[in-house]
Amino acid sequence: MGLMTSFERGMERFLVPVAIKLNSQKHVAAVRDGFVFTFPIIMASSLIILINFAILSPDGFIAGLLHLNSVFPNLEKAQAIFTPVMNGSVNIMSIMIAFLVARNMAISYEQDDLLCGLTAIGAFFIVYTPYQMIDGQAFLTTKYLGAQGLFVAVIVALITSEIFCRLARNPKITITMPAAVPPAVARSFKVLLPIFFVMVFFFRT
């Protein structure tokens, strides 16, 4: 048995158990699955962006090779149609991750996943600072809604889910509505105080 084979087997004995433990850890699994869920959206938008810049760009290689400008003189207008795709995918990735990570954590704690995810989005915008005042009106920049805000989105989602889920399973914190109240309303009121405490926590920070 060669030295390389011994090294590989030694690494397998050490790394595989560690990888299995990490894979089953709640927080790691929540973040992992959150990114996996965004994969189809990111891939679809990437394909559209590829078409937009590789084929529809008037200055692109393919457009010049196939003389598309002479056949389709309005390539720039066609390119402008697909440009907003990034605003609905890559440029809001942090919002999606904040929701999905918190939702996955709530599922692992067997708590209300949708409301936990929505609370994480609210908490993310509480700590989100790039607001600008222009002519007396507040505007929100999209600088940190995309990939640049992913780290903050993950941290906010994990903290939100921990506070939310721990408080939501405490009967002294939850609000129980009468049986006559519609289920959707009762569901919202049940976690009203946990949501309130999450918002206050991030507002104070």
C-alpha positions as a Markdown table, in Angstrom:
| # | Residue | x | y | z |
|---|---|---|---|---|
| 1 | Met | 0.0 | 0.0 | 0.0 |
| 2 | Gly | 1.5 | 3.3 | -1.1 |
| 3 | Leu | 2.0 | 6.4 | 1.0 |
| 4 | Met | -0.7 | 8.3 | -1.0 |
| 5 | Thr | -3.3 | 5.5 | -0.4 |
| 6 | Ser | -2.5 | 5.5 | 3.3 |
| 7 | Phe | -2.9 | 9.3 | 3.4 |
| 8 | Glu | -6.2 | 9.1 | 1.6 |
| 9 | Arg | -7.6 | 6.4 | 3.9 |
| 10 | Gly | -6.4 | 8.4 | 7.0 |
| 11 | Met | -8.1 | 11.5 | 5.7 |
| 12 | Glu | -11.3 | 9.6 | 5.0 |
| 13 | Arg | -11.4 | 8.2 | 8.5 |
| 14 | Phe | -10.9 | 11.7 | 9.9 |
| 15 | Leu | -13.0 | 13.9 | 7.5 |
| 16 | Val | -16.0 | 11.6 | 6.8 |
| 17 | Pro | -17.3 | 11.5 | 10.4 |
| 18 | Val | -16.7 | 15.3 | 10.7 |
| 19 | Ala | -18.6 | 15.9 | 7.4 |
| 20 | Ile | -21.5 | 13.7 | 8.5 |
| 21 | Lys | -21.8 | 15.6 | 11.8 |
| 22 | Leu | -21.7 | 19.0 | 10.0 |
| 23 | Asn | -24.2 | 17.8 | 7.4 |
| 24 | Ser | -26.7 | 16.9 | 10.2 |
| 25 | Gln | -26.1 | 20.0 | 12.2 |
| 26 | Lys | -29.3 | 22.2 | 12.2 |
| 27 | His | -27.7 | 25.5 | 11.4 |
| 28 | Val | -25.4 | 24.2 | 8.7 |
| 29 | Ala | -28.2 | 22.2 | 7.1 |
| 30 | Ala | -30.5 | 25.2 | 7.1 |
| 31 | Val | -28.0 | 27.4 | 5.3 |
| 32 | Arg | -27.1 | 24.6 | 2.9 |
| 33 | Asp | -30.7 | 23.9 | 2.0 |
| 34 | Gly | -31.4 | 27.6 | 1.7 |
| 35 | Phe | -28.8 | 28.0 | -1.0 |
| 36 | Val | -29.9 | 24.9 | -2.7 |
| 37 | Phe | -33.5 | 26.2 | -3.0 |
| 38 | Thr | -32.2 | 29.4 | -4.7 |
| 39 | Phe | -30.2 | 27.4 | -7.2 |
| 40 | Pro | -32.9 | 27.0 | -9.9 |
| 41 | Ile | -33.7 | 30.7 | -9.8 |
| 42 | Ile | -30.1 | 31.7 | -10.0 |
| 43 | Met | -29.4 | 29.3 | -12.8 |
| 44 | Ala | -32.5 | 30.4 | -14.8 |
| 45 | Ser | -31.5 | 34.0 | -14.5 |
| 46 | Ser | -27.9 | 33.2 | -15.4 |
| 47 | Leu | -29.0 | 31.6 | -18.7 |
| 48 | Ile | -31.1 | 34.6 | -19.5 |
| 49 | Ile | -28.2 | 36.9 | -18.7 |
| 50 | Leu | -25.9 | 34.7 | -20.9 |
| 51 | Ile | -28.3 | 35.1 | -23.8 |
| 52 | Asn | -28.6 | 38.8 | -23.1 |
| 53 | Phe | -24.9 | 39.6 | -23.2 |
| 54 | Ala | -23.6 | 36.8 | -25.5 |
| 55 | Ile | -26.2 | 36.9 | -28.2 |
| 56 | Leu | -28.3 | 40.0 | -27.9 |
| 57 | Ser | -25.5 | 42.5 | -27.2 |
| 58 | Pro | -24.8 | 44.5 | -30.4 |
| 59 | Asp | -21.1 | 44.6 | -29.5 |
| 60 | Gly | -20.9 | 40.9 | -28.7 |
| 61 | Phe | -18.9 | 38.2 | -30.4 |
| 62 | Ile | -21.9 | 36.2 | -31.6 |
| 63 | Ala | -23.7 | 39.3 | -32.9 |
| 64 | Gly | -20.7 | 40.3 | -34.9 |
| 65 | Leu | -20.0 | 36.8 | -36.2 |
| 66 | Leu | -23.5 | 36.2 | -37.4 |
| 67 | His | -24.1 | 39.9 | -38.4 |
| 68 | Leu | -27.2 | 40.0 | -36.3 |
| 69 | Asn | -27.1 | 43.8 | -36.3 |
| 70 | Ser | -28.0 | 43.8 | -40.0 |
| 71 | Val | -30.8 | 41.2 | -39.6 |
| 72 | Phe | -32.2 | 42.6 | -36.3 |
| 73 | Pro | -31.4 | 46.3 | -36.0 |
| 74 | Asn | -33.2 | 46.5 | -32.7 |
| 75 | Leu | -31.0 | 44.3 | -30.7 |
| 76 | Glu | -30.5 | 46.9 | -28.0 |
| 77 | Lys | -34.2 | 47.1 | -27.4 |
| 78 | Ala | -34.4 | 43.3 | -27.1 |
| 79 | Gln | -31.5 | 43.3 | -24.7 |
| 80 | Ala | -33.2 | 45.9 | -22.5 |
| 81 | Ile | -36.2 | 43.6 | -22.2 |
| 82 | Phe | -34.2 | 40.9 | -20.4 |
| 83 | Thr | -32.1 | 43.3 | -18.3 |
| 84 | Pro | -34.6 | 43.5 | -15.4 |
| 85 | Val | -34.3 | 39.7 | -14.9 |
| 86 | Met | -31.4 | 40.3 | -12.5 |
| 87 | Asn | -33.6 | 42.6 | -10.3 |
| 88 | Gly | -35.9 | 39.6 | -9.7 |
| 89 | Ser | -33.2 | 37.0 | -9.0 |
| 90 | Val | -29.5 | 37.8 | -8.3 |
| 91 | Asn | -30.1 | 41.3 | -7.0 |
| 92 | Ile | -32.6 | 40.1 | -4.3 |
| 93 | Met | -30.7 | 36.9 | -3.3 |
| 94 | Ser | -30.1 | 38.1 | 0.2 |
| 95 | Ile | -33.9 | 38.5 | 0.8 |
| 96 | Met | -34.5 | 34.9 | -0.5 |
| 97 | Ile | -31.7 | 33.5 | 1.7 |
| 98 | Ala | -32.9 | 35.3 | 4.8 |
| 99 | Phe | -36.4 | 33.8 | 4.3 |
| 100 | Leu | -35.3 | 30.3 | 3.4 |
| 101 | Val | -32.6 | 29.9 | 6.1 |
| 102 | Ala | -35.0 | 31.0 | 8.8 |
| 103 | Arg | -37.8 | 28.9 | 7.4 |
| 104 | Asn | -35.5 | 25.8 | 7.4 |
| 105 | Met | -34.5 | 26.4 | 11.0 |
| 106 | Ala | -38.2 | 26.7 | 12.0 |
| 107 | Ile | -39.0 | 23.4 | 10.3 |
| 108 | Ser | -36.2 | 21.7 | 12.2 |
| 109 | Tyr | -37.6 | 23.2 | 15.5 |
| 110 | Glu | -41.2 | 22.2 | 14.4 |
| 111 | Gln | -42.4 | 25.8 | 14.6 |
| 112 | Asp | -44.3 | 28.1 | 12.2 |
| 113 | Asp | -41.9 | 28.2 | 9.2 |
| 114 | Leu | -43.6 | 30.7 | 7.0 |
| 115 | Leu | -44.0 | 33.3 | 9.8 |
| 116 | Cys | -40.4 | 32.7 | 10.9 |
| 117 | Gly | -39.2 | 33.3 | 7.4 |
| 118 | Leu | -41.2 | 36.5 | 7.0 |
| 119 | Thr | -39.9 | 37.7 | 10.4 |
| 120 | Ala | -36.4 | 37.2 | 9.1 |
| 121 | Ile | -37.1 | 39.4 | 6.1 |
| 122 | Gly | -38.4 | 42.1 | 8.4 |
| 123 | Ala | -35.4 | 41.8 | 10.6 |
| 124 | Phe | -33.0 | 42.0 | 7.6 |
| 125 | Phe | -34.5 | 45.3 | 6.5 |
| 126 | Ile | -34.3 | 46.6 | 10.1 |
| 127 | Val | -30.5 | 46.2 | 10.1 |
| 128 | Tyr | -30.3 | 47.2 | 6.4 |
| 129 | Thr | -28.8 | 50.6 | 6.4 |
| 130 | Pro | -28.3 | 52.0 | 2.8 |
| 131 | Tyr | -31.3 | 54.3 | 2.9 |
| 132 | Gln | -30.9 | 57.6 | 1.0 |
| 133 | Met | -32.9 | 60.8 | 1.3 |
| 134 | Ile | -33.5 | 62.5 | -2.1 |
| 135 | Asp | -35.7 | 65.6 | -2.3 |
| 136 | Gly | -37.2 | 64.8 | 1.1 |
| 137 | Gln | -38.1 | 61.2 | 0.2 |
| 138 | Ala | -36.5 | 58.0 | 1.5 |
| 139 | Phe | -35.1 | 55.6 | -1.1 |
| 140 | Leu | -33.7 | 52.1 | -0.6 |
| 141 | Thr | -30.6 | 51.1 | -2.6 |
| 142 | Thr | -30.3 | 47.6 | -3.8 |
| 143 | Lys | -26.5 | 47.4 | -3.1 |
| 144 | Tyr | -26.7 | 44.8 | -0.3 |
| 145 | Leu | -29.8 | 43.0 | -1.4 |
| 146 | Gly | -27.8 | 40.8 | -3.7 |
| 147 | Ala | -24.6 | 38.8 | -3.1 |
| 148 | Gln | -23.0 | 41.5 | -1.0 |
| 149 | Gly | -25.5 | 41.1 | 1.7 |
| 150 | Leu | -25.6 | 37.3 | 1.9 |
| 151 | Phe | -23.4 | 37.0 | 5.0 |
| 152 | Val | -25.6 | 39.5 | 7.0 |
| 153 | Ala | -28.7 | 37.8 | 5.7 |
| 154 | Val | -27.6 | 34.4 | 6.9 |
| 155 | Ile | -26.6 | 35.7 | 10.4 |
| 156 | Val | -29.9 | 37.6 | 10.7 |
| 157 | Ala | -31.9 | 34.5 | 9.7 |
| 158 | Leu | -30.1 | 32.3 | 12.2 |
| 159 | Ile | -30.5 | 34.7 | 15.0 |
| 160 | Thr | -34.1 | 35.4 | 14.1 |
| 161 | Ser | -35.0 | 31.7 | 14.0 |
| 162 | Glu | -33.3 | 31.0 | 17.3 |
| 163 | Ile | -35.2 | 33.8 | 19.1 |
| 164 | Phe | -38.5 | 33.1 | 17.3 |
| 165 | Cys | -38.5 | 29.3 | 17.8 |
| 166 | Arg | -37.4 | 29.4 | 21.4 |
| 167 | Leu | -40.1 | 31.9 | 22.4 |
| 168 | Ala | -42.7 | 30.3 | 20.2 |
| 169 | Arg | -42.6 | 27.0 | 22.1 |
| 170 | Asn | -42.9 | 28.8 | 25.4 |
| 171 | Pro | -46.7 | 28.7 | 26.4 |
| 172 | Lys | -46.2 | 31.8 | 28.5 |
| 173 | Ile | -45.2 | 33.8 | 25.5 |
| 174 | Thr | -47.7 | 32.6 | 22.9 |
| 175 | Ile | -51.2 | 33.9 | 22.6 |
| 176 | Thr | -54.0 | 31.3 | 22.3 |
| 177 | Met | -57.1 | 32.4 | 20.6 |
| 178 | Pro | -60.6 | 30.9 | 21.0 |
| 179 | Ala | -61.7 | 28.0 | 18.8 |
| 180 | Ala | -64.1 | 30.3 | 16.9 |
| 181 | Val | -61.3 | 32.4 | 15.5 |
| 182 | Pro | -60.2 | 31.5 | 12.0 |
| 183 | Pro | -57.1 | 29.3 | 11.9 |
| 184 | Ala | -55.0 | 31.8 | 9.9 |
| 185 | Val | -55.8 | 34.6 | 12.5 |
| 186 | Ala | -55.1 | 32.2 | 15.4 |
| 187 | Arg | -51.8 | 31.2 | 13.8 |
| 188 | Ser | -50.7 | 34.8 | 13.5 |
| 189 | Phe | -51.6 | 35.8 | 17.0 |
| 190 | Lys | -49.9 | 32.7 | 18.5 |
| 191 | Val | -46.4 | 34.0 | 17.5 |
| 192 | Leu | -47.2 | 37.7 | 17.8 |
| 193 | Leu | -45.0 | 38.2 | 20.9 |
| 194 | Pro | -42.0 | 36.2 | 19.5 |
| 195 | Ile | -42.2 | 38.4 | 16.4 |
| 196 | Phe | -42.4 | 41.5 | 18.5 |
| 197 | Phe | -39.3 | 40.5 | 20.5 |
| 198 | Val | -37.3 | 39.7 | 17.4 |
| 199 | Met | -38.1 | 43.1 | 15.9 |
| 200 | Val | -37.2 | 44.9 | 19.2 |
| 201 | Phe | -33.9 | 42.9 | 19.4 |
| 202 | Phe | -32.7 | 44.0 | 15.9 |
| 203 | Phe | -34.0 | 47.5 | 16.4 |
| 204 | Arg | -31.9 | 47.9 | 19.6 |
| 205 | Thr | -28.8 | 46.5 | 17.9 |
